[in-house]
Amino acid sequence: MKTGKLSNVYLIAVFIILYAPIFYLIFYSFNSGGAMRNFEGFTFEWYQEVFADTRLLIIVLNTFIVALLSSAISVLFGIAGALAIHYVKRRQPKNALLSLNNVLIVSPDVIVGASFLILFTIIGIKLGFVSVLLSHIAFSVPIVVIMVLPKLQEMSPTLIDAARDLGASSWHVLTRVIIPFIKPGIFAGFFMALTYSLDDFAVTFFVTGNGFSTLSVEIYSRARQGIALSINALSTLIFLFTIVLVIGYYFINQRNNRTSARSEGRR
């Protein structure tokens, strides 16, 4: 009992440490006083300022376009990569490929960003939308692979064998057997890639050129100029959108699990 209580206290303390600064930021985004102290009154002024800033709205649009495009493309490459790793028969090459994939995930963002900056400079790619999109695809693909691979490992080989016995071509096996089975992993990979792309700062900071920016880089640039509660309002909106994404993924995952359970029950 004591161990359980201590673990609960520890968990509550961790959540307080993690979320207290965020709620502090959200609270003062409604402060009419214009500073992050002495709450003077409730106002939506800073949110109105955010929506009235045309340049900021363009940056928001840029951020979402990059995030959606990079996530969608990463899913395609991630599925192909997961299938390639899954069907490697020998254990040593498979482990080597998995290790290479994991290295890309745990590599410091500063190193990844600097590497892309050097690469784009050498091959002559102008820093801007294309460089940011390519960078986000590159660090999102390993995430999708990690999400899809466990679902492939759960799939019974007899499903594919049965499909082939019924005359299904390789394309039909992929689109009508494999893809539907690994759909939860695909959704998980897409949402993870989307959130990573929206939140990324370090890599984007290196590969962003003049005339193009994303929200993370813009917030950093504005924060360096001093405290402005419009930054609080913008950060609050991003936080709420992330929560909506997480909730959406949760309900999609729950629906997929119920569908899978019904299918197994019919069998």
SVG drawing of the C-alpha trace seen along z (x, -y; Angstrom):
<svg xmlns="http://www.w3.org/2000/svg" viewBox="-19 -46 48 68">
<polyline fill="none" stroke="black" stroke-width="0.4" points="0.0,0.0 2.8,-2.4 4.6,-1.7 1.4,-2.4 0.8,-5.7 4.4,-6.8 4.2,-6.0 1.0,-8.0 2.5,-11.0 5.6,-10.8 3.4,-10.6 1.3,-13.6 4.5,-15.6 5.9,-14.8 2.7,-16.0 2.7,-19.2 6.3,-19.9 5.5,-19.2 2.2,-21.1 2.5,-23.9 4.6,-26.1 2.1,-25.5 -0.9,-26.4 1.0,-29.5 1.5,-30.5 -2.1,-29.9 -3.4,-31.8 -1.4,-35.0 -2.5,-34.8 -5.7,-36.3 -4.1,-39.1 -5.1,-42.6 -2.0,-44.0 0.4,-43.0 2.9,-41.3 3.3,-37.9 2.7,-39.2 -0.1,-41.0 -3.1,-39.6 -5.2,-42.8 -8.2,-41.5 -9.6,-39.0 -9.2,-39.8 -9.0,-38.2 -6.9,-41.1 -3.8,-39.0 -5.8,-36.3 -7.3,-39.1 -3.7,-40.3 -2.7,-36.9 -5.5,-36.5 -5.0,-40.1 -1.3,-39.4 -1.3,-38.5 2.3,-37.5 1.8,-35.2 -1.2,-33.5 0.9,-32.9 3.5,-31.3 0.8,-29.1 -0.3,-28.0 3.3,-27.2 3.7,-25.1 0.6,-23.1 1.3,-22.6 4.8,-21.3 3.5,-19.1 0.7,-17.5 2.8,-17.0 5.8,-15.6 3.6,-13.3 1.8,-11.9 5.0,-11.3 6.7,-9.9 3.9,-7.3 4.5,-6.1 8.2,-5.7 7.7,-4.4 5.4,-1.6 7.9,-0.6 10.8,-0.7 8.9,1.3 7.9,3.9 11.5,4.1 12.8,4.7 10.1,7.1 10.7,9.4 14.5,9.6 15.0,13.2 18.4,13.2 18.5,11.8 21.8,9.9 20.9,7.7 17.5,7.1 19.0,6.0 21.4,3.8 18.6,2.1 16.6,1.6 19.6,0.1 20.2,-2.3 16.6,-3.3 16.7,-3.9 20.0,-5.9 18.1,-8.5 15.5,-8.9 17.9,-9.3 20.4,-11.5 20.7,-15.0 18.5,-17.4 21.4,-19.9 23.6,-17.3 20.7,-16.4 20.0,-20.0 23.6,-20.9 24.1,-17.9 21.1,-18.9 22.3,-22.4 25.7,-21.2 24.0,-18.8 21.6,-21.4 24.4,-23.9 26.7,-21.4 24.0,-20.2 22.6,-23.6 19.1,-23.4 17.9,-26.8 16.9,-27.1 13.2,-27.5 10.1,-25.4 11.7,-22.6 14.6,-22.2 12.3,-22.3 10.0,-19.7 12.8,-17.3 14.3,-17.6 10.9,-16.9 10.3,-13.9 13.8,-12.5 13.3,-12.6 9.7,-11.4 10.2,-8.3 12.0,-6.4 9.1,-7.3 6.6,-5.8 8.7,-2.6 8.8,-2.2 5.0,-2.5 4.2,-0.2 6.7,2.6 5.0,4.0 1.7,4.4 3.5,6.3 5.0,8.6 1.6,9.2 0.2,10.3 -0.1,14.0 1.7,15.3 -1.4,17.5 -3.4,14.4 -1.0,13.7 -0.8,17.4 -4.6,17.7 -4.9,14.6 -2.3,16.0 -4.1,19.4 -7.3,17.5 -5.5,16.0 -4.6,12.5 -1.7,10.7 1.1,9.0 -0.6,5.7 -4.0,7.1 -2.2,8.7 -0.6,5.4 -3.7,3.2 -6.4,5.6 -4.6,7.7 -1.5,6.0 -2.6,2.3 -5.9,2.9 -4.2,5.0 -1.5,2.4 -3.9,-0.6 -3.6,-1.4 0.2,-1.6 -0.2,-3.8 -2.5,-6.2 -0.2,-6.2 2.8,-6.9 1.0,-9.7 0.0,-11.5 3.4,-11.1 5.1,-12.5 2.5,-15.3 3.2,-16.3 7.0,-16.0 6.8,-18.2 4.7,-20.9 6.9,-21.0 10.3,-20.7 12.6,-23.7 16.2,-22.6 16.3,-21.0 13.9,-23.6 16.1,-26.5 19.1,-25.2 17.3,-24.7 14.9,-27.7 15.8,-30.5 14.9,-34.1 11.2,-34.6 10.1,-31.2 9.5,-30.4 7.5,-28.0 5.7,-28.6 8.5,-27.2 11.1,-29.4 8.8,-32.4 8.0,-32.0 11.7,-31.7 12.5,-34.9 9.7,-36.8 10.6,-35.5 14.1,-36.8 12.8,-40.3 11.1,-40.3 8.0,-39.0 4.8,-39.6 1.5,-38.0 0.6,-37.4 3.3,-34.7 1.4,-33.2 -1.8,-33.3 -0.2,-31.7 1.4,-29.0 -1.9,-28.3 -3.6,-27.8 -0.8,-25.4 -1.2,-23.5 -4.9,-23.1 -4.5,-22.0 -2.0,-19.3 -4.6,-18.1 -7.2,-17.8 -4.8,-15.7 -4.1,-13.4 -7.8,-13.0 -8.6,-12.4 -5.9,-9.8 -7.2,-8.1 -10.8,-7.8 -9.5,-6.6 -7.4,-4.0 -10.3,-2.9 -12.6,-2.5 -9.9,-0.5 -9.5,1.8 -13.3,2.3 -13.4,3.1 -10.5,5.6 -12.3,7.2 -15.5,7.6 -13.6,9.2 -11.9,11.7 -15.2,12.5 -16.9,13.3 -14.0,15.7"/>
</svg>
